Amino acid sequence: MVVPPIIAQALVNGIILGGVYLLFALGLNLIWGVMKVLNLFHGELLMIAMYFTYFAFNLYGLDPLVSLPIVAIALFFIGLIIHEVFIYPIVEKPVSIIYTTIGLISIFQNVALLLWTSDYRVVYTEYTGLSFSIGFLRVPLIGLISLTVSLLTASLLYVFLMKTRQGKIIRATSQDIEAAALNGINVHRVYLLTYGLGALITGVSGALLMLNFYVFPQIGPFFLLTALVIIVLGGIGSFVGALIGSFIIGISEALSGALLNIEFAKCISLAIFILILLFRPSGIISVEKSRV
């Protein structure tokens, strides 16, 4: 069966879009899976990373791919501060965390509006707009770079969680916090590292997103909603589920945008979200089978 060119191109675009979504969703999923905290502030971490990348490019001439590790490290330490000051003191009070993170969202959005206004800001590099052909398909260079870096970062995170001692400690804590504490694991330190890692991954995601999107103070909730759809679809706490969910959402949005209308793309994602909640609330991969 011959795939129509418009569908084949949409599949390529969807895979790239899924790669763009992947890291942000993984960061949120990691925090939720280990700490059992719905980090609504996660979108603002992304917004901060994107502004850091933007100003590194415009003020210091650093290409987003060059500033990426700097932004990621900066977000790691910001994550540590946010965790210690605002999250950990109320980590056992989910309702308080929701109220606190909503307050932080309002504060950071308004500070961003005050400092940088509501203007949309973009980054144009020498390779912006470049693409190459594979048959009748057009593959944007920035999209391919973003997908490659995203998959590489996700692979490094997976190896860290599965192969290193600290990663195994994080997974053990996510599965049974009481047993972990009884075996001498410092839960506070695990939570601190987990939140920092989630912020670090979001820093990488923000640098890559700055190559593909624009930034403005209210961009966080837009991507937060998509990330929530992805991790519920894939299975809360599941690394592989988040990977699968990212590409399902990316491809579904690209296909709906190509075949119907770009305005329908988010509607399709939300429709998938509702169907999953109705018929398989545990997601594609149950957390009992695959945690973190």
Phi and psi in degrees as GROMACS dihedral restraints (atoms count N, CA, C in turn):
[ dihedral_restraints ]
;  ai    aj    ak    al  type     phi  dphi    fc
    3     4     5     6     1   -87.9    20    10
    4     5     6     7     1   126.6    20    10
    6     7     8     9     1   -81.3    20    10
    7     8     9    10     1   126.3    20    10
    9    10    11    12     1   -56.5    20    10
   10    11    12    13     1   142.5    20    10
   12    13    14    15     1   -54.2    20    10
   13    14    15    16     1   -38.1    20    10
   15    16    17    18     1   -66.1    20    10
   16    17    18    19     1   -35.2    20    10
   18    19    20    21     1   -73.5    20    10
   19    20    21    22     1   -41.7    20    10
   21    22    23    24     1   -61.5    20    10
   22    23    24    25     1   -42.4    20    10
   24    25    26    27     1   -65.5    20    10
   25    26    27    28     1   -39.0    20    10
   27    28    29    30     1   -64.7    20    10
   28    29    30    31     1   -36.3    20    10
   30    31    32    33     1   -64.0    20    10
   31    32    33    34     1   -42.7    20    10
   33    34    35    36     1   -62.4    20    10
   34    35    36    37     1   -47.3    20    10
   36    37    38    39     1   -62.3    20    10
   37    38    39    40     1   -37.4    20    10
   39    40    41    42     1   -67.5    20    10
   40    41    42    43     1   -38.2    20    10
   42    43    44    45     1   -63.8    20    10
   43    44    45    46     1   -42.4    20    10
   45    46    47    48     1   -64.4    20    10
   46    47    48    49     1   -43.1    20    10
   48    49    50    51     1   -64.4    20    10
   49    50    51    52     1   -39.2    20    10
   51    52    53    54     1   -61.3    20    10
   52    53    54    55     1   -38.7    20    10
   54    55    56    57     1   -65.2    20    10
   55    56    57    58     1   -35.1    20    10
   57    58    59    60     1   -65.5    20    10
   58    59    60    61     1   -40.5    20    10
   60    61    62    63     1   -73.0    20    10
   61    62    63    64     1   -26.6    20    10
   63    64    65    66     1   -56.2    20    10
   64    65    66    67     1   -54.0    20    10
   66    67    68    69     1   -65.3    20    10
   67    68    69    70     1   -40.1    20    10
   69    70    71    72     1   -62.7    20    10
   70    71    72    73     1   -42.5    20    10
   72    73    74    75     1   -66.0    20    10
   73    74    75    76     1   -38.0    20    10
   75    76    77    78     1   -64.0    20    10
   76    77    78    79     1   -40.7    20    10
   78    79    80    81     1   -61.8    20    10
   79    80    81    82     1   -44.6    20    10
   81    82    83    84     1   -65.7    20    10
   82    83    84    85     1   -40.9    20    10
   84    85    86    87     1   -66.3    20    10
   85    86    87    88     1   -37.1    20    10
   87    88    89    90     1   -63.0    20    10
   88    89    90    91     1   -47.4    20    10
   90    91    92    93     1   -64.3    20    10
   91    92    93    94     1   -44.1    20    10
   93    94    95    96     1   -66.4    20    10
   94    95    96    97     1   -42.8    20    10
   96    97    98    99     1   -66.5    20    10
   97    98    99   100     1   -35.3    20    10
   99   100   101   102     1   -91.9    20    10
  100   101   102   103     1   -48.3    20    10
  102   103   104   105     1   -92.9    20    10
  103   104   105   106     1   -11.5    20    10
  105   106   107   108     1    58.8    20    10
  106   107   108   109     1    36.0    20    10
  108   109   110   111     1  -116.9    20    10
  109   110   111   112     1   125.6    20    10
  111   112   113   114     1   -84.1    20    10
  112   113   114   115     1    99.5    20    10
  114   115   116   117     1   -84.4    20    10
  115   116   117   118     1    82.0    20    10
  117   118   119   120     1   -63.3    20    10
  118   119   120   121     1   -19.7    20    10
  120   121   122   123     1   -75.2    20    10
  121   122   123   124     1    -6.1    20    10
  123   124   125   126     1   -57.5    20    10
  124   125   126   127     1   -36.5    20    10
  126   127   128   129     1   -63.7    20    10
  127   128   129   130     1   -34.5    20    10
  129   130   131   132     1   -72.3    20    10
  130   131   132   133     1   -30.7    20    10
  132   133   134   135     1   -60.9    20    10
  133   134   135   136     1   -40.1    20    10
  135   136   137   138     1   -64.2    20    10
  136   137   138   139     1   -43.9    20    10
  138   139   140   141     1   -59.4    20    10
  139   140   141   142     1   -43.3    20    10
  141   142   143   144     1   -61.8    20    10
  142   143   144   145     1   -44.2    20    10
  144   145   146   147     1   -62.0    20    10
  145   146   147   148     1   -39.7    20    10
  147   148   149   150     1   -68.6    20    10
  148   149   150   151     1   -40.1    20    10
  150   151   152   153     1   -67.2    20    10
  151   152   153   154     1   -39.8    20    10
  153   154   155   156     1   -57.3    20    10
  154   155   156   157     1   -45.0    20    10
  156   157   158   159     1   -64.3    20    10
  157   158   159   160     1   -42.2    20    10
  159   160   161   162     1   -60.9    20    10
  160   161   162   163     1   -48.6    20    10
  162   163   164   165     1   -73.5    20    10
  163   164   165   166     1   -29.9    20    10
  165   166   167   168     1   -62.4    20    10
  166   167   168   169     1   -35.2    20    10
  168   169   170   171     1   -76.0    20    10
  169   170   171   172     1   -46.5    20    10
  171   172   173   174     1   -81.3    20    10
  172   173   174   175     1   -28.9    20    10
  174   175   176   177     1   -94.6    20    10
  175   176   177   178     1   -33.8    20    10
  177   178   179   180     1  -120.3    20    10
  178   179   180   181     1    -0.1    20    10
  180   181   182   183     1    70.6    20    10
  181   182   183   184     1    21.7    20    10
  183   184   185   186     1   -85.7    20    10
  184   185   186   187     1   122.2    20    10
  186   187   188   189     1   -58.9    20    10
  187   188   189   190     1   142.2    20    10
  189   190   191   192     1   -53.1    20    10
  190   191   192   193     1   -31.8    20    10
  192   193   194   195     1   -73.5    20    10
  193   194   195   196     1   -26.3    20    10
  195   196   197   198     1   -79.7    20    10
  196   197   198   199     1   -41.5    20    10
  198   199   200   201     1   -78.9    20    10
  199   200   201   202     1   -10.2    20    10
  201   202   203   204     1   -52.3    20    10
  202   203   204   205     1   -51.9    20    10
  204   205   206   207     1   -64.3    20    10
  205   206   207   208     1   -32.5    20    10
  207   208   209   210     1   -66.4    20    10
  208   209   210   211     1   -45.7    20    10
  210   211   212   213     1   -63.1    20    10
  211   212   213   214     1   -42.2    20    10
  213   214   215   216     1   -61.7    20    10
  214   215   216   217     1   -44.3    20    10
  216   217   218   219     1   -66.2    20    10
  217   218   219   220     1   -41.2    20    10
  219   220   221   222     1   -60.6    20    10
  220   221   222   223     1   -42.1    20    10
  222   223   224   225     1   -67.9    20    10
  223   224   225   226     1   -31.9    20    10
  225   226   227   228     1   -59.7    20    10
  226   227   228   229     1   -46.9    20    10
  228   229   230   231     1   -72.5    20    10
  229   230   231   232     1   -34.5    20    10
  231   232   233   234     1   -62.7    20    10
  232   233   234   235     1   -41.2    20    10
  234   235   236   237     1   -60.7    20    10
  235   236   237   238     1   -41.3    20    10
  237   238   239   240     1   -61.0    20    10
  238   239   240   241     1   -42.3    20    10
  240   241   242   243     1   -66.6    20    10
  241   242   243   244     1   -46.5    20    10
  243   244   245   246     1   -58.7    20    10
  244   245   246   247     1   -42.9    20    10
  246   247   248   249     1   -62.2    20    10
  247   248   249   250     1   -49.2    20    10
  249   250   251   252     1   -68.8    20    10
  250   251   252   253     1   -38.1    20    10
  252   253   254   255     1   -84.1    20    10
  253   254   255   256     1   -41.3    20    10
  255   256   257   258     1  -113.2    20    10
  256   257   258   259     1   -34.2    20    10
  258   259   260   261     1   -92.4    20    10
  259   260   261   262     1   -54.9    20    10
  261   262   263   264     1   -62.1    20    10
  262   263   264   265     1   -37.8    20    10
  264   265   266   267     1   -59.7    20    10
  265   266   267   268     1   -22.5    20    10
  267   268   269   270     1  -124.5    20    10
  268   269   270   271     1    25.4    20    10
  270   271   272   273     1   -62.2    20    10
  271   272   273   274     1   -25.1    20    10
  273   274   275   276     1   -94.1    20    10
  274   275   276   277     1    11.5    20    10
  276   277   278   279     1  -124.5    20    10
  277   278   279   280     1    83.8    20    10
  279   280   281   282     1   -55.1    20    10
  280   281   282   283     1   -40.1    20    10
  282   283   284   285     1   -65.6    20    10
  283   284   285   286     1   -41.6    20    10
  285   286   287   288     1   -63.3    20    10
  286   287   288   289     1   -36.8    20    10
  288   289   290   291     1   -64.5    20    10
  289   290   291   292     1   -41.6    20    10
  291   292   293   294     1   -61.0    20    10
  292   293   294   295     1   -47.8    20    10
  294   295   296   297     1   -62.9    20    10
  295   296   297   298     1   -41.2    20    10
  297   298   299   300     1   -64.7    20    10
  298   299   300   301     1   -45.9    20    10
  300   301   302   303     1   -67.5    20    10
  301   302   303   304     1   -35.0    20    10
  303   304   305   306     1   -63.1    20    10
  304   305   306   307     1   -40.9    20    10
  306   307   308   309     1   -62.3    20    10
  307   308   309   310     1   -42.0    20    10
  309   310   311   312     1   -63.9    20    10
  310   311   312   313     1   -38.5    20    10
  312   313   314   315     1   -58.3    20    10
  313   314   315   316     1   -48.4    20    10
  315   316   317   318     1   -61.9    20    10
  316   317   318   319     1   -43.3    20    10
  318   319   320   321     1   -63.2    20    10
  319   320   321   322     1   -50.4    20    10
  321   322   323   324     1   -68.7    20    10
  322   323   324   325     1   -36.3    20    10
  324   325   326   327     1   -65.2    20    10
  325   326   327   328     1   -42.0    20    10
  327   328   329   330     1   -71.9    20    10
  328   329   330   331     1   -35.4    20    10
  330   331   332   333     1   -64.3    20    10
  331   332   333   334     1   -41.6    20    10
  333   334   335   336     1   -63.1    20    10
  334   335   336   337     1   -40.6    20    10
  336   337   338   339     1   -62.5    20    10
  337   338   339   340     1   -40.1    20    10
  339   340   341   342     1   -67.4    20    10
  340   341   342   343     1   -42.0    20    10
  342   343   344   345     1   -79.9    20    10
  343   344   345   346     1   -41.0    20    10
  345   346   347   348     1  -122.8    20    10
  346   347   348   349     1     5.9    20    10
  348   349   350   351     1    60.2    20    10
  349   350   351   352     1  -176.4    20    10
  351   352   353   354     1   -94.3    20    10
  352   353   354   355     1     9.2    20    10
  354   355   356   357     1   -61.6    20    10
  355   356   357   358     1   143.7    20    10
  357   358   359   360     1   -80.3    20    10
  358   359   360   361     1   131.3    20    10
  360   361   362   363     1  -121.0    20    10
  361   362   363   364     1   136.4    20    10
  363   364   365   366     1  -129.0    20    10
  364   365   366   367     1   163.8    20    10
  366   367   368   369     1  -118.9    20    10
  367   368   369   370     1   125.6    20    10
  369   370   371   372     1  -113.8    20    10
  370   371   372   373     1   114.5    20    10
  372   373   374   375     1  -101.2    20    10
  373   374   375   376     1   178.4    20    10
  375   376   377   378     1   -66.6    20    10
  376   377   378   379     1   -22.7    20    10
  378   379   380   381     1  -104.8    20    10
  379   380   381   382     1     7.4    20    10
  381   382   383   384     1   -64.3    20    10
  382   383   384   385     1   129.6    20    10
  384   385   386   387     1    88.8    20    10
  385   386   387   388     1    -9.7    20    10
  387   388   389   390     1   -76.1    20    10
  388   389   390   391     1   145.9    20    10
  390   391   392   393     1  -152.3    20    10
  391   392   393   394     1   168.7    20    10
  393   394   395   396     1  -136.3    20    10
  394   395   396   397     1   161.7    20    10
  396   397   398   399     1  -105.1    20    10
  397   398   399   400     1   140.9    20    10
  399   400   401   402     1  -126.3    20    10
  400   401   402   403     1    96.0    20    10
  402   403   404   405     1    66.1    20    10
  403   404   405   406     1  -124.9    20    10
  405   406   407   408     1   -92.7    20    10
  406   407   408   409     1     2.9    20    10
  408   409   410   411     1   -90.8    20    10
  409   410   411   412     1   142.6    20    10
  411   412   413   414     1  -110.7    20    10
  412   413   414   415     1   123.2    20    10
  414   415   416   417     1  -113.4    20    10
  415   416   417   418     1   112.8    20    10
  417   418   419   420     1   -66.9    20    10
  418   419   420   421     1   135.7    20    10
  420   421   422   423     1   -61.7    20    10
  421   422   423   424     1   -43.5    20    10
  423   424   425   426     1   -61.2    20    10
  424   425   426   427     1   -40.5    20    10
  426   427   428   429     1   -62.4    20    10
  427   428   429   430     1   -42.3    20    10
  429   430   431   432     1   -66.5    20    10
  430   431   432   433     1   -41.2    20    10
  432   433   434   435     1   -62.1    20    10
  433   434   435   436     1   -45.6    20    10
  435   436   437   438     1   -62.3    20    10
  436   437   438   439     1   -43.0    20    10
  438   439   440   441     1   -63.4    20    10
  439   440   441   442     1   -43.1    20    10
  441   442   443   444     1   -64.2    20    10
  442   443   444   445     1   -48.4    20    10
  444   445   446   447     1   -64.8    20    10
  445   446   447   448     1   -39.3    20    10
  447   448   449   450     1   -63.1    20    10
  448   449   450   451     1   -47.3    20    10
  450   451   452   453     1   -66.3    20    10
  451   452   453   454     1   -37.1    20    10
  453   454   455   456     1   -64.7    20    10
  454   455   456   457     1   -45.0    20    10
  456   457   458   459     1   -63.8    20    10
  457   458   459   460     1   -43.4    20    10
  459   460   461   462     1   -62.2    20    10
  460   461   462   463     1   -38.4    20    10
  462   463   464   465     1   -65.5    20    10
  463   464   465   466     1   -41.3    20    10
  465   466   467   468     1   -63.7    20    10
  466   467   468   469     1   -40.4    20    10
  468   469   470   471     1   -63.0    20    10
  469   470   471   472     1   -42.6    20    10
  471   472   473   474     1   -62.4    20    10
  472   473   474   475     1   -44.7    20    10
  474   475   476   477     1   -62.6    20    10
  475   476   477   478     1   -41.9    20    10
  477   478   479   480     1   -59.6    20    10
  478   479   480   481     1   -46.6    20    10
  480   481   482   483     1   -69.5    20    10
  481   482   483   484     1   -33.6    20    10
  483   484   485   486     1   -93.3    20    10
  484   485   486   487     1   -28.5    20    10
  486   487   488   489     1  -111.7    20    10
  487   488   489   490     1   -25.0    20    10
  489   490   491   492     1   -92.2    20    10
  490   491   492   493     1   157.9    20    10
  492   493   494   495     1   -62.6    20    10
  493   494   495   496     1   -43.9    20    10
  495   496   497   498     1   -65.1    20    10
  496   497   498   499     1   -37.8    20    10
  498   499   500   501     1   -63.2    20    10
  499   500   501   502     1   -40.5    20    10
  501   502   503   504     1   -66.2    20    10
  502   503   504   505     1   -34.7    20    10
  504   505   506   507     1   -64.4    20    10
  505   506   507   508     1   -41.7    20    10
  507   508   509   510     1   -62.2    20    10
  508   509   510   511     1   -43.4    20    10
  510   511   512   513     1   -67.3    20    10
  511   512   513   514     1   -38.0    20    10
  513   514   515   516     1   -63.9    20    10
  514   515   516   517     1   -41.2    20    10
  516   517   518   519     1   -65.4    20    10
  517   518   519   520     1   -38.0    20    10
  519   520   521   522     1   -66.2    20    10
  520   521   522   523     1   -29.7    20    10
  522   523   524   525     1   -82.9    20    10
  523   524   525   526     1   -37.6    20    10
  525   526   527   528     1  -158.4    20    10
  526   527   528   529     1    97.8    20    10
  528   529   530   531     1   -66.3    20    10
  529   530   531   532     1   -37.2    20    10
  531   532   533   534     1   -67.8    20    10
  532   533   534   535     1   -43.4    20    10
  534   535   536   537     1   -63.9    20    10
  535   536   537   538     1   -38.3    20    10
  537   538   539   540     1   -63.0    20    10
  538   539   540   541     1   -44.7    20    10
  540   541   542   543     1   -64.4    20    10
  541   542   543   544     1   -39.9    20    10
  543   544   545   546     1   -65.7    20    10
  544   545   546   547     1   -24.5    20    10
  546   547   548   549     1   -92.7    20    10
  547   548   549   550     1    14.4    20    10
  549   550   551   552     1    88.5    20    10
  550   551   552   553     1     9.2    20    10
  552   553   554   555     1   -78.4    20    10
  553   554   555   556     1   131.9    20    10
  555   556   557   558     1   -79.8    20    10
  556   557   558   559     1    98.1    20    10
  558   559   560   561     1   -63.6    20    10
  559   560   561   562     1   -39.0    20    10
  561   562   563   564     1   -57.3    20    10
  562   563   564   565     1   -45.7    20    10
  564   565   566   567     1   -65.4    20    10
  565   566   567   568     1   -38.6    20    10
  567   568   569   570     1   -63.4    20    10
  568   569   570   571     1   -45.7    20    10
  570   571   572   573     1   -61.8    20    10
  571   572   573   574     1   -41.3    20    10
  573   574   575   576     1   -61.9    20    10
  574   575   576   577     1   -47.4    20    10
  576   577   578   579     1   -64.7    20    10
  577   578   579   580     1   -40.8    20    10
  579   580   581   582     1   -61.9    20    10
  580   581   582   583     1   -46.7    20    10
  582   583   584   585     1   -65.0    20    10
  583   584   585   586     1   -39.5    20    10
  585   586   587   588     1   -63.5    20    10
  586   587   588   589     1   -41.7    20    10
  588   589   590   591     1   -64.6    20    10
  589   590   591   592     1   -41.1    20    10
  591   592   593   594     1   -60.2    20    10
  592   593   594   595     1   -40.7    20    10
  594   595   596   597     1   -69.1    20    10
  595   596   597   598     1   -39.3    20    10
  597   598   599   600     1   -60.9    20    10
  598   599   600   601     1   -46.6    20    10
  600   601   602   603     1   -62.4    20    10
  601   602   603   604     1   -37.2    20    10
  603   604   605   606     1   -65.7    20    10
  604   605   606   607     1   -33.9    20    10
  606   607   608   609     1   -61.7    20    10
  607   608   609   610     1   -43.5    20    10
  609   610   611   612     1   -61.8    20    10
  610   611   612   613     1   -45.2    20    10
  612   613   614   615     1   -59.6    20    10
  613   614   615   616     1   -42.7    20    10
  615   616   617   618     1   -63.6    20    10
  616   617   618   619     1   -41.0    20    10
  618   619   620   621     1   -63.3    20    10
  619   620   621   622     1   -41.2    20    10
  621   622   623   624     1   -69.9    20    10
  622   623   624   625     1   -39.3    20    10
  624   625   626   627     1   -64.0    20    10
  625   626   627   628     1   -29.7    20    10
  627   628   629   630     1   -66.3    20    10
  628   629   630   631     1   -20.8    20    10
  630   631   632   633     1   -78.8    20    10
  631   632   633   634     1   -21.9    20    10
  633   634   635   636     1  -113.7    20    10
  634   635   636   637     1   -22.7    20    10
  636   637   638   639     1  -131.3    20    10
  637   638   639   640     1  -179.8    20    10
  639   640   641   642     1  -106.2    20    10
  640   641   642   643     1   163.5    20    10
  642   643   644   645     1  -120.5    20    10
  643   644   645   646     1   143.2    20    10
  645   646   647   648     1  -152.8    20    10
  646   647   648   649     1   163.5    20    10
  648   649   650   651     1   -59.4    20    10
  649   650   651   652     1   -27.3    20    10
  651   652   653   654     1   -99.6    20    10
  652   653   654   655     1    20.2    20    10
  654   655   656   657     1   -73.0    20    10
  655   656   657   658     1   -23.1    20    10
  657   658   659   660     1   -56.4    20    10
  658   659   660   661     1   -53.1    20    10
  660   661   662   663     1   -59.9    20    10
  661   662   663   664     1   -30.9    20    10
  663   664   665   666     1   -59.1    20    10
  664   665   666   667     1   -48.6    20    10
  666   667   668   669     1   -80.2    20    10
  667   668   669   670     1   -27.1    20    10
  669   670   671   672     1   -62.3    20    10
  670   671   672   673     1   -42.8    20    10
  672   673   674   675     1   -61.1    20    10
  673   674   675   676     1   -44.0    20    10
  675   676   677   678     1   -62.7    20    10
  676   677   678   679     1   -41.9    20    10
  678   679   680   681     1   -64.1    20    10
  679   680   681   682     1   -39.1    20    10
  681   682   683   684     1   -63.4    20    10
  682   683   684   685     1   -41.8    20    10
  684   685   686   687     1   -60.2    20    10
  685   686   687   688     1   -43.3    20    10
  687   688   689   690     1   -63.8    20    10
  688   689   690   691     1   -47.3    20    10
  690   691   692   693     1   -75.8    20    10
  691   692   693   694     1   -29.0    20    10
  693   694   695   696     1   -71.3    20    10
  694   695   696   697     1   -39.7    20    10
  696   697   698   699     1   -62.2    20    10
  697   698   699   700     1   -46.8    20    10
  699   700   701   702     1   -76.6    20    10
  700   701   702   703     1   -28.2    20    10
  702   703   704   705     1   118.7    20    10
  703   704   705   706     1   114.9    20    10
  705   706   707   708     1   -60.3    20    10
  706   707   708   709     1   126.4    20    10
  708   709   710   711     1    92.6    20    10
  709   710   711   712     1    -6.2    20    10
  711   712   713   714     1   -97.0    20    10
  712   713   714   715     1   121.9    20    10
  714   715   716   717     1   -65.1    20    10
  715   716   717   718     1   -51.6    20    10
  717   718   719   720     1   -63.3    20    10
  718   719   720   721     1   -37.7    20    10
  720   721   722   723     1   -61.3    20    10
  721   722   723   724     1   -40.9    20    10
  723   724   725   726     1   -64.5    20    10
  724   725   726   727     1   -37.7    20    10
  726   727   728   729     1   -62.5    20    10
  727   728   729   730     1   -49.5    20    10
  729   730   731   732     1   -64.6    20    10
  730   731   732   733     1   -45.7    20    10
  732   733   734   735     1   -59.8    20    10
  733   734   735   736     1   -38.0    20    10
  735   736   737   738     1   -60.4    20    10
  736   737   738   739     1   -44.6    20    10
  738   739   740   741     1   -75.8    20    10
  739   740   741   742     1   -32.3    20    10
  741   742   743   744     1   -62.3    20    10
  742   743   744   745     1   -47.2    20    10
  744   745   746   747     1   -67.0    20    10
  745   746   747   748     1   -42.9    20    10
  747   748   749   750     1   -60.0    20    10
  748   749   750   751     1   -45.9    20    10
  750   751   752   753     1   -69.0    20    10
  751   752   753   754     1   -41.5    20    10
  753   754   755   756     1   -64.1    20    10
  754   755   756   757     1   -39.0    20    10
  756   757   758   759     1   -67.5    20    10
  757   758   759   760     1   -41.1    20    10
  759   760   761   762     1   -66.3    20    10
  760   761   762   763     1   -41.9    20    10
  762   763   764   765     1   -66.5    20    10
  763   764   765   766     1   -44.7    20    10
  765   766   767   768     1   -65.6    20    10
  766   767   768   769     1   -36.1    20    10
  768   769   770   771     1   -67.0    20    10
  769   770   771   772     1   -36.8    20    10
  771   772   773   774     1   -77.5    20    10
  772   773   774   775     1   -39.8    20    10
  774   775   776   777     1   -90.6    20    10
  775   776   777   778     1   -28.8    20    10
  777   778   779   780     1  -111.9    20    10
  778   779   780   781     1   -88.8    20    10
  780   781   782   783     1  -160.0    20    10
  781   782   783   784     1   146.1    20    10
  783   784   785   786     1   -60.2    20    10
  784   785   786   787     1   -29.3    20    10
  786   787   788   789     1   -67.5    20    10
  787   788   789   790     1   -20.8    20    10
  789   790   791   792     1   -83.2    20    10
  790   791   792   793     1   -10.5    20    10
  792   793   794   795     1   -58.0    20    10
  793   794   795   796     1   -51.0    20    10
  795   796   797   798     1   -68.8    20    10
  796   797   798   799     1   -30.7    20    10
  798   799   800   801     1   -63.3    20    10
  799   800   801   802     1   -39.3    20    10
  801   802   803   804     1   -63.9    20    10
  802   803   804   805     1   -42.8    20    10
  804   805   806   807     1   -60.3    20    10
  805   806   807   808     1   -45.2    20    10
  807   808   809   810     1   -68.3    20    10
  808   809   810   811     1   -33.3    20    10
  810   811   812   813     1   -64.4    20    10
  811   812   813   814     1   -42.3    20    10
  813   814   815   816     1   -61.3    20    10
  814   815   816   817     1   -42.2    20    10
  816   817   818   819     1   -57.6    20    10
  817   818   819   820     1   -47.2    20    10
  819   820   821   822     1   -65.4    20    10
  820   821   822   823     1   -41.8    20    10
  822   823   824   825     1   -63.1    20    10
  823   824   825   826     1   -40.4    20    10
  825   826   827   828     1   -63.8    20    10
  826   827   828   829     1   -43.2    20    10
  828   829   830   831     1   -63.0    20    10
  829   830   831   832     1   -34.1    20    10
  831   832   833   834     1   -76.2    20    10
  832   833   834   835     1   -43.5    20    10
  834   835   836   837     1  -108.4    20    10
  835   836   837   838     1   -23.0    20    10
  837   838   839   840     1  -149.7    20    10
  838   839   840   841     1    72.5    20    10
  840   841   842   843     1   -62.3    20    10
  841   842   843   844     1   -19.7    20    10
  843   844   845   846     1   -78.3    20    10
  844   845   846   847     1    -8.8    20    10
  846   847   848   849     1    88.6    20    10
  847   848   849   850     1   178.2    20    10
  849   850   851   852     1   -61.8    20    10
  850   851   852   853     1   -44.9    20    10
  852   853   854   855     1  -117.6    20    10
  853   854   855   856     1   116.8    20    10
  855   856   857   858     1   -67.3    20    10
  856   857   858   859     1   143.8    20    10
  858   859   860   861     1   -63.8    20    10
  859   860   861   862     1   -23.4    20    10
  861   862   863   864     1   -66.3    20    10
  862   863   864   865     1   -26.1    20    10
  864   865   866   867     1   -93.3    20    10
  865   866   867   868     1   -30.2    20    10
  867   868   869   870     1  -148.0    20    10
  868   869   870   871     1    99.9    20    10
  870   871   872   873     1   -99.3    20    10
  871   872   873   874     1   134.1    20    10
